[in-house]
Amino acid sequence: METINKKILLVEDDPNFGIVLKDYLTMNDFEVTLAKNGMEGFEKFKKDNYDICILDVMMPYKDGFTLAKEIREKNENVPIVFLTAKTMKEDVLKGYKAGADDYLNKPFDSEVLLMKLKAILQRKSVNTLADSRKFEFEIGGFHLNSKLRFLKYKDNEAIKLSPKENELLRLLALHENDLMPRELALTKIWRDDNYFTSRSMDVYIAKLRKYLKVDDNVEILNIHGEGFRLVVNSEEVS
């Protein structure tokens, strides 16, 4: 996940810690705006678009929980990470209820924070792709119309896909030649990620493989422990 030009709003009332953290994130290719309290943080948030917000919990004038709720009223999707010296379970739960995507207790390893930020941005990117409105795809010699649920190979008669077959193939097509995470399909299509829904998805993957096997340039690979990859060898497609 590239972090270049990804914009962070960092709200931290400790000036020394705030500057050090801002410099570290900037060194790792983030564009960082630093605010010294919750009131200033909300004013900066309203004036710009950010990819992620990092909020200290204990701040004067307006604490991190209150700021997070105000941010959520303006933007339901921007990821929020809380930084706090508190370790009480009640505070952690309060943070998640306020809309947190993650939570770090001070002091923390800066590399752990960096990995968490990259993971959050990766999930956001994948979910945005899955929510796209594209519904027509060329997959090797196939044409998929996911709105009508038709899969057609060249001049052959079109196959009417079931709703789950259709959604699964659409997600694979959106990630063509790239990883489609298993948990993405389970949460988007089955609305749950557990052993039984996972086995159900494997059955649908097998069905899709049967449909696609007529084209030697198209296959669905199993990426062990991660998901699936719809591979299309476009160079040989006639």
Contacts in CASP RR format, 6 or more apart in sequence:
PFRMAT RR
TARGET T0000
AUTHOR 0000-0000-0000
METHOD contacts of the structure
MODEL  1
METINKKILLVEDDPNFGIVLKDYLTMNDFEVTLAKNGMEGFEKFKKDNY
DICILDVMMPYKDGFTLAKEIREKNENVPIVFLTAKTMKEDVLKGYKAGA
DDYLNKPFDSEVLLMKLKAILQRKSVNTLADSRKFEFEIGGFHLNSKLRF
LKYKDNEAIKLSPKENELLRLLALHENDLMPRELALTKIWRDDNYFTSRS
MDVYIAKLRKYLKVDDNVEILNIHGEGFRLVVNSEEVS
1 118 0 8 1.000
1 119 0 8 1.000
1 121 0 8 1.000
1 122 0 8 1.000
1 125 0 8 1.000
2 29 0 8 1.000
3 28 0 8 1.000
3 29 0 8 1.000
3 30 0 8 1.000
3 117 0 8 1.000
3 118 0 8 1.000
3 121 0 8 1.000
4 29 0 8 1.000
5 29 0 8 1.000
5 31 0 8 1.000
6 29 0 8 1.000
6 30 0 8 1.000
6 31 0 8 1.000
6 51 0 8 1.000
6 52 0 8 1.000
6 121 0 8 1.000
7 30 0 8 1.000
7 31 0 8 1.000
7 32 0 8 1.000
7 33 0 8 1.000
7 48 0 8 1.000
7 49 0 8 1.000
7 50 0 8 1.000
7 51 0 8 1.000
7 52 0 8 1.000
8 25 0 8 1.000
8 30 0 8 1.000
8 31 0 8 1.000
8 32 0 8 1.000
8 33 0 8 1.000
8 50 0 8 1.000
8 51 0 8 1.000
8 52 0 8 1.000
8 53 0 8 1.000
8 54 0 8 1.000
8 117 0 8 1.000
9 33 0 8 1.000
9 35 0 8 1.000
9 41 0 8 1.000
9 44 0 8 1.000
9 45 0 8 1.000
9 48 0 8 1.000
9 50 0 8 1.000
9 52 0 8 1.000
9 53 0 8 1.000
9 54 0 8 1.000
10 18 0 8 1.000
10 21 0 8 1.000
10 22 0 8 1.000
10 25 0 8 1.000
10 32 0 8 1.000
10 33 0 8 1.000
10 34 0 8 1.000
10 35 0 8 1.000
10 54 0 8 1.000
11 34 0 8 1.000
11 35 0 8 1.000
11 36 0 8 1.000
11 37 0 8 1.000
11 38 0 8 1.000
11 40 0 8 1.000
11 41 0 8 1.000
11 53 0 8 1.000
11 54 0 8 1.000
11 55 0 8 1.000
11 56 0 8 1.000
11 59 0 8 1.000
11 64 0 8 1.000
11 67 0 8 1.000
12 18 0 8 1.000
12 21 0 8 1.000
12 34 0 8 1.000
12 35 0 8 1.000
12 36 0 8 1.000
12 54 0 8 1.000
12 56 0 8 1.000
12 59 0 8 1.000
12 83 0 8 1.000
13 36 0 8 1.000
13 37 0 8 1.000
13 56 0 8 1.000
13 58 0 8 1.000
13 59 0 8 1.000
13 60 0 8 1.000
14 56 0 8 1.000
15 36 0 8 1.000
18 34 0 8 1.000
19 34 0 8 1.000
21 54 0 8 1.000
21 110 0 8 1.000
22 32 0 8 1.000
22 34 0 8 1.000
24 110 0 8 1.000
25 32 0 8 1.000
25 114 0 8 1.000
25 117 0 8 1.000
26 32 0 8 1.000
28 114 0 8 1.000
30 117 0 8 1.000
33 44 0 8 1.000
33 48 0 8 1.000
33 50 0 8 1.000
35 41 0 8 1.000
35 43 0 8 1.000
35 44 0 8 1.000
37 59 0 8 1.000
37 60 0 8 1.000
37 61 0 8 1.000
37 62 0 8 1.000
38 55 0 8 1.000
38 59 0 8 1.000
38 61 0 8 1.000
38 62 0 8 1.000
38 63 0 8 1.000
38 64 0 8 1.000
38 66 0 8 1.000
38 67 0 8 1.000
39 61 0 8 1.000
39 62 0 8 1.000
41 67 0 8 1.000
42 62 0 8 1.000
42 67 0 8 1.000
42 70 0 8 1.000
42 71 0 8 1.000
45 53 0 8 1.000
45 71 0 8 1.000
45 74 0 8 1.000
46 74 0 8 1.000
50 78 0 8 1.000
51 78 0 8 1.000
51 79 0 8 1.000
51 121 0 8 1.000
51 124 0 8 1.000
52 78 0 8 1.000
52 79 0 8 1.000
52 80 0 8 1.000
52 81 0 8 1.000
52 117 0 8 1.000
52 120 0 8 1.000
52 121 0 8 1.000
53 68 0 8 1.000
53 71 0 8 1.000
53 78 0 8 1.000
53 79 0 8 1.000
53 80 0 8 1.000
53 81 0 8 1.000
54 80 0 8 1.000
54 81 0 8 1.000
54 83 0 8 1.000
55 64 0 8 1.000
55 67 0 8 1.000
55 68 0 8 1.000
55 80 0 8 1.000
55 81 0 8 1.000
55 82 0 8 1.000
55 83 0 8 1.000
56 64 0 8 1.000
56 82 0 8 1.000
56 83 0 8 1.000
56 84 0 8 1.000
57 63 0 8 1.000
57 64 0 8 1.000
57 65 0 8 1.000
57 82 0 8 1.000
57 83 0 8 1.000
57 84 0 8 1.000
57 85 0 8 1.000
57 86 0 8 1.000
57 91 0 8 1.000
57 95 0 8 1.000
58 64 0 8 1.000
58 84 0 8 1.000
58 85 0 8 1.000
58 86 0 8 1.000
59 67 0 8 1.000
64 82 0 8 1.000
64 98 0 8 1.000
65 94 0 8 1.000
65 95 0 8 1.000
65 98 0 8 1.000
68 80 0 8 1.000
68 82 0 8 1.000
68 95 0 8 1.000
68 98 0 8 1.000
68 99 0 8 1.000
68 100 0 8 1.000
69 98 0 8 1.000
69 99 0 8 1.000
71 78 0 8 1.000
71 80 0 8 1.000
72 80 0 8 1.000
72 98 0 8 1.000
72 99 0 8 1.000
77 124 0 8 1.000
79 101 0 8 1.000
79 102 0 8 1.000
79 120 0 8 1.000
79 121 0 8 1.000
79 124 0 8 1.000
80 98 0 8 1.000
80 99 0 8 1.000
80 100 0 8 1.000
80 101 0 8 1.000
81 100 0 8 1.000
81 101 0 8 1.000
81 102 0 8 1.000
81 103 0 8 1.000
81 104 0 8 1.000
81 113 0 8 1.000
81 116 0 8 1.000
81 117 0 8 1.000
81 120 0 8 1.000
82 95 0 8 1.000
82 100 0 8 1.000
82 102 0 8 1.000
82 103 0 8 1.000
82 104 0 8 1.000
83 104 0 8 1.000
83 106 0 8 1.000
83 108 0 8 1.000
84 91 0 8 1.000
84 103 0 8 1.000
84 104 0 8 1.000
84 105 0 8 1.000
84 106 0 8 1.000
85 105 0 8 1.000
85 106 0 8 1.000
86 105 0 8 1.000
87 105 0 8 1.000
92 103 0 8 1.000
95 103 0 8 1.000
96 103 0 8 1.000
101 120 0 8 1.000
102 116 0 8 1.000
102 120 0 8 1.000
104 112 0 8 1.000
104 113 0 8 1.000
104 116 0 8 1.000
126 181 0 8 1.000
126 184 0 8 1.000
127 184 0 8 1.000
129 174 0 8 1.000
129 175 0 8 1.000
130 171 0 8 1.000
130 174 0 8 1.000
130 184 0 8 1.000
130 188 0 8 1.000
132 174 0 8 1.000
134 174 0 8 1.000
135 145 0 8 1.000
135 146 0 8 1.000
135 147 0 8 1.000
135 170 0 8 1.000
136 143 0 8 1.000
136 144 0 8 1.000
136 145 0 8 1.000
136 146 0 8 1.000
136 147 0 8 1.000
137 143 0 8 1.000
137 144 0 8 1.000
137 146 0 8 1.000
137 170 0 8 1.000
137 173 0 8 1.000
137 176 0 8 1.000
138 144 0 8 1.000
139 169 0 8 1.000
139 173 0 8 1.000
139 176 0 8 1.000
139 212 0 8 1.000
139 218 0 8 1.000
139 230 0 8 1.000
139 232 0 8 1.000
140 215 0 8 1.000
140 217 0 8 1.000
140 218 0 8 1.000
140 232 0 8 1.000
140 234 0 8 1.000
140 237 0 8 1.000
141 153 0 8 1.000
141 154 0 8 1.000
141 215 0 8 1.000
141 217 0 8 1.000
141 218 0 8 1.000
141 237 0 8 1.000
142 151 0 8 1.000
142 152 0 8 1.000
142 153 0 8 1.000
142 212 0 8 1.000
142 215 0 8 1.000
142 218 0 8 1.000
143 150 0 8 1.000
143 151 0 8 1.000
143 152 0 8 1.000
144 150 0 8 1.000
144 151 0 8 1.000
144 152 0 8 1.000
144 169 0 8 1.000
144 170 0 8 1.000
144 173 0 8 1.000
145 152 0 8 1.000
146 166 0 8 1.000
146 167 0 8 1.000
146 169 0 8 1.000
146 170 0 8 1.000
149 160 0 8 1.000
149 161 0 8 1.000
149 162 0 8 1.000
149 163 0 8 1.000
149 165 0 8 1.000
149 166 0 8 1.000
150 158 0 8 1.000
150 159 0 8 1.000
150 160 0 8 1.000
150 161 0 8 1.000
151 158 0 8 1.000
151 159 0 8 1.000
151 161 0 8 1.000
151 169 0 8 1.000
151 211 0 8 1.000
152 158 0 8 1.000
152 159 0 8 1.000
153 214 0 8 1.000
153 215 0 8 1.000
156 214 0 8 1.000
159 211 0 8 1.000
161 169 0 8 1.000
164 189 0 8 1.000
164 190 0 8 1.000
164 204 0 8 1.000
165 204 0 8 1.000
165 207 0 8 1.000
165 208 0 8 1.000
167 188 0 8 1.000
167 189 0 8 1.000
168 185 0 8 1.000
168 189 0 8 1.000
168 201 0 8 1.000
168 204 0 8 1.000
168 205 0 8 1.000
168 208 0 8 1.000
169 208 0 8 1.000
171 180 0 8 1.000
171 184 0 8 1.000
171 185 0 8 1.000
171 188 0 8 1.000
171 189 0 8 1.000
172 180 0 8 1.000
172 208 0 8 1.000
172 220 0 8 1.000
172 228 0 8 1.000
172 230 0 8 1.000
173 230 0 8 1.000
174 180 0 8 1.000
175 229 0 8 1.000
175 230 0 8 1.000
176 230 0 8 1.000
176 232 0 8 1.000
177 229 0 8 1.000
177 230 0 8 1.000
177 231 0 8 1.000
177 232 0 8 1.000
178 229 0 8 1.000
179 223 0 8 1.000
179 226 0 8 1.000
179 227 0 8 1.000
179 228 0 8 1.000
179 229 0 8 1.000
180 227 0 8 1.000
180 228 0 8 1.000
180 229 0 8 1.000
180 230 0 8 1.000
181 226 0 8 1.000
181 227 0 8 1.000
182 198 0 8 1.000
182 201 0 8 1.000
182 225 0 8 1.000
182 226 0 8 1.000
182 227 0 8 1.000
182 228 0 8 1.000
183 193 0 8 1.000
185 201 0 8 1.000
185 228 0 8 1.000
186 192 0 8 1.000
186 193 0 8 1.000
186 197 0 8 1.000
186 198 0 8 1.000
186 201 0 8 1.000
187 193 0 8 1.000
189 201 0 8 1.000
190 197 0 8 1.000
190 200 0 8 1.000
190 201 0 8 1.000
205 220 0 8 1.000
205 222 0 8 1.000
205 228 0 8 1.000
208 220 0 8 1.000
209 219 0 8 1.000
209 220 0 8 1.000
212 218 0 8 1.000
212 219 0 8 1.000
212 220 0 8 1.000
216 236 0 8 1.000
217 232 0 8 1.000
217 233 0 8 1.000
217 234 0 8 1.000
217 236 0 8 1.000
217 237 0 8 1.000
218 230 0 8 1.000
218 231 0 8 1.000
218 232 0 8 1.000
218 233 0 8 1.000
219 230 0 8 1.000
219 231 0 8 1.000
220 228 0 8 1.000
220 229 0 8 1.000
220 230 0 8 1.000
220 231 0 8 1.000
221 228 0 8 1.000
221 229 0 8 1.000
221 231 0 8 1.000
222 228 0 8 1.000
223 229 0 8 1.000
END
